[in-house]
């Protein structure tokens, strides 16, 4: 069954400031595997169990509101019920303003983008930092944060970016005199560069949190298909290289073999393929806590439907 991998023993590793940080579980996986549903259902269960929980989406293609069947499109935190809040966070990084676009070729803009490249993937980690900033500024007291992250490919590119920071800053220092000789950086461009430096500093802060197993843990969500297995292997390897702990693997949307007629050749072939892939996943990821979730008969939307997953995630009835 799914586990929340935090304990009092791990808390002993933390200093007093770190103990003020809510525990964080980040859900990611290949697009379409059901990570949002699993993340929301797990957060809902923990809130019903008495924890003060925030579930937040930093996926650029939000579906958290759809999962909860409430409107979260205003970029504001909503209380679903006392002790359970939800937020779809919109983060935009590195977009040019209209004035820059109207000028056509802009040497200062070009230099700024070469020295400080930003992307949609970069906004994912900035989103993580913004979650904690929002909690701190509003003096909100959450025990746990469940984060619906971007699909694993986007997330891995974002998490890998911090290791390039020193290179970018080195290039800036080395090129600064040449740039000053080439043109005078105006006030607006200086502010843009300052904002990008601040954004990159956020990477370093959030990476320190992500690597601390007493505070943060990654949850991989997958389905029993060959390409999904390959994605889990890549994600597991890269996160391991980054030093980010993974404790849970959810194998979602497994076809129920007990309700299919044996005369269905398609069903039999599908069941056999899924069984082989699940066995391979268990062999390769036996060090993780593996949770199996069946393919549900109806869409999981709204709190009653999310509660139906408790039996499979936590072994608890509704």
Beta strands, then each sheet from edge to edge (+ up, - down):
strand 1: 23-28
strand 2: 53-57
strand 3: 78-81
strand 4: 84-88
strand 5: 144-148
strand 6: 216-223
strand 7: 246-254
strand 8: 289-294
sheet 1: 3+ 4- 2- 5- 1- 6- 7- 8-
end
